[in-house]
Amino acid sequence: MQKHPHSLRNSLILATVITVMSVPGFAAAQGVAGPYLGAQHAEIRGDVANAARLYTQTLARDPDNERVMERAMINQIAAGEVADGIALARRYEAVQPGHNLGVLAIVAGEIKADNLSNVRTLLAADGPFVAQVIDAWAAFETGDMQSARDLLTALESDDSNGRPGQIVSAYHLGLIEAAAGNDERAVEVLQRAAGLSDGGTLRLVRAQASALARLGRTEEAVGVINARLAGTYGDPAMQALAVDIAEGLKPEATIRTAEQGAAEVLFGVSGLLARGRNRLLGLAYARLAVYLDEELTRAQLLIAQLLEQDQQYELALSAYDALPEDAPEALAAGIGNAEVLQASGKVDEGIAAMREVLVRFPDALEAHTSLGNMLRRESRFEDAAVAYDGAVKLLGTIEPHHWGLLYQRGIALERSKQWDRAEADFRKALELEPDQPDVLNYLGYSLVELGQKLEEAEKMIEKAVDQRPEDGYIVDSLGWVLYRFGEFERATEHLERAVELRPVDPVINDHFGDALWMVGRKTEARFQWRRALSFEPTDKDADRIRRKLEEGLDIILEEEKAEGLPGIIGRNSDTEGAEKTNDGG
């Protein structure tokens, strides 16, 4: 049974109280419970600024509490109060040595102060992987190139680090070779890293192409970039680099110091951490990266994106605004800024900001698609379709990875009652990505609602369910198809499963209620309709549900049939051209 969101929140608060009561020294400390509970609650919500403030307040009242000291340190760094976080890391290291983030924070402080000998001393013992890569950069900076090579070569050959560790080790060895002016060796190592990572990240490819260009291997450099971009929607900064190299530019190595190298590895790890449950640590690592290298705009962008994901909209807007307008990430920052405005309720302001981005980057596919997505979220489907049209015009040759764009445009076209164009987009998307479950589901459901190609539609949805049996929306589609065919018992089974998978979706609960009514379980049907109403359906659906509760489904179906609206249809029906009335599964 899925917990109600309020129950989940209450459970978290109860767990927090228990945690507070178990903190060593809690009973003896005065005035600790309030700020500590507040700090815990803020941390759960991703509100790092308040978490840092409240943990610091708690620590002032209970200065020897190691648990509070650790949480204060992490949240201070994550909130961008890096200097304060480093000071706390030094205190924490004195009582609990070896905390990964704490050690790295202290090291960052020493690097920033140009105390590289201290850095090497701190990292002399075998430490975490990240610390060893930073040690290699410190060795390089102090002129010990051989130690840097030995450290990174050993890390790359250490199977316990896994493939990600091998890639990072080879990448940083390539960067160090490039920084030392050894471009031949840099190319060799970076190619190895690219091979391990199926082509490499854009940053790896940039380093690889730049080294090739400095060696005069211009065609190879451009080829590396084009090969990496072939399976993407493009990247303006990389495309500009390819043009510059083709015209004879020989880019300098962008990472040449221990500060920059340490920032690069911290940023790389922050991205990995941010993808899992350790988003707070990912944010802290990214903050340390920017502390060391304020020009590392990719890390600045990640910080803004993580704050956006945690719905810290004001902080996210500030982080996006802090990115320079000429940064390679300016397009992504502009899109993020516009989307945060929309998410925070400033819808018109957000759409206006997105249109400004489009003026600045008229040839950026992502700008057109992002505008389309924003308009689609506001149910402005006709305008969204126009925005997607602009994106499709930029494609040139349509490649398999473009299926998603055609699918998005198809939805906008279908919702704006341009069915012929919509169906063409859905079918083209399936040509590019055969049996894609989202497309199969949407196209199949739409055909059923229109009363067209019913047998084909059912097979499409069955294929989608086979691929995603735990997707409540797709299971709902299959149940609703069977309902429309008049196979109410089978429909009820699938719709009951859909409700289990998506218990708070108003449309799915409404569909299940209709099926229950048709098999004679009318009391249960009314219960499901009331549930559907509690989950805030659209005004149109809510009005229909209220009428069903008052008058019963039979009367509604008779009225809709008299008006020529599609209702229950037989398997041999094929009412081409009937209008859709529902929103889809």
C-alpha positions, 0 to 999 in steps of 0.5 A: 500500500502506498503511503499518502504524502502527508503520512510520508512527511509525518514519518520523516518528521517522527524519524527526525525526532527519534534521531534528535533524541539519539544525538550524543549530548542532546539531553544536556544541551540547552535549546538544541531540539528546535534548531536541530529539528528545523535543520533536519527538516530543511535538509530533507526538503533540499533547503541547504541555506536554511539547513546550514543556518540551523545546523550552525545555530545548533552547533553554537549551543552544543559545540562538541556534538560531532553529528551536528558538526558533520551536518553543518559542514556538509550543508555549509559547503553545499550552500556555498559558504565554502570558507566556513565549511572548510573551517568546520572541516578542520575542526571535524578532522581533529575529532573524526579524521578521514571524512571524505568531504572534510578532507577534500574541503581542507585540501581545497583550502590548502590548494587555494592558499598555494600550500601544495606541499601541505596538500601532498602531505595531507594526501600522502596516505592512501585516500579516496580515489578523488584525493589521489587524482588531486594528489597527482595534480599537486605533484604536477604543479610541484614539478614531479611529473613522474609521480603524477603519471605513476599515480594516475597510471596505477589508478587506471590499472586498479580494477577496484576503481571500476570502469568509471575510475579508469576513465577518470584516471586516463582523462586526468592523465591526458589533461596533465600531459596536455598541460605539460605540453606533451600533446602526443601523449595526451592524445594517446591517453585521451583516446584510451579514455574515450574508448573506455567511455563510448566516445567520452563526455563533451569535455573529454572530446574538447580536450582530445580535439584541442590536443589534435589541433595543436599537433596540426591534425586538423581533420582528425580534430574536427572528425572527433567532434563531429563523431561525438555530436552525431548522436545528439541534438548538437552543442553550440560550443562544440560546433563553434570549436569545430569551426575554429579548428577547421579555420586553423585555431590551435586551442590552448590547454584549458586546464593547466594548474592544480587548482583547475585540475582539482576543480575538474575532478571534483566537478566530475565526481559531483555529477556522478553523485548528483544522479543518485541519492547523494545529491547533497554531496554532489552539490557540495562537491560542485561548490568546492569545484567552483571555489577552486575555479570560478571560471568552471561554468559547467560546475556553476550550471550543475549547481543551478540545476541541482537547486532547481531539482530541489525546488530552491527556485530563488537560489536556482535563479541566482545561480543561473543569473551568475553564469556569464552571458558569453559562457559556453553554458549560456544557452543551458542557463537561459533555458534553466532560468526560464523553466525555473520561472515557470515552475515557481508560478511566474508562467508568463515571465518564464515563457517571455524569458524563453522567447528571449533565449530563442532570439539570442540562439535562433539556430539552437534546436534545444531553444525551440524544443524547450519553448515547445515543452513550456507551452505544452505544459501550459496546454497551449498546444497550438503554440507548442506545435509551432515551436516544435515546427521551428525545431524540426526545420533545423534538423536537416536529415532526420536521424533515429534519435530525433524520434522524441522530437516528433513524438512531442510535436505529435502530442501538441498537434493531436491536442490542438486537433490537427490529427492527420499531422499528429498521426504522421509524426507518431508513425514517423517516430515509430519508424525511427524507434520501432516499438517505442512504448510511449509512442505506441501507447499514445498513438494506440490510445488516440486511435481508440478514442477516435474509433479508428484502426481499432485492432491495430491500436489494441496491438500497439498498446499490448506491445507497450504493456509488454515492455512496461508492465509497471507503467500505470498509464500504459496499463490504463490505456490497455484497460480503457481500450478493452472498456471501449470494446465492451469487454468490461470484465477484462477491462476491470482487471487491467484498470484495477492494476493501473490504479494500484500503480498510479493510485492518485491519478484522477483519470485512471481512477475515473476509468476504473469507476466506469468499468466497475459500473459496467460490471454491476459493481456500482457502489465501488464505482461511486467510490472510485469516482469520488476518489478521482474528484479528490485528485483534482481532475480537469474542470471538464472531467470533474463536471462529468464525474459529478453528473455520474455520481448524481445520475449514474453512468448509463444516462451520461452514455445515452446523452453522449451517444445522442450527441454523436460522441464516441462511447462503447464501440464494438471490435468491428467498429471503425468510425473514422473521423470521430472526435476525441473527447478524453485527454489520453492515458 
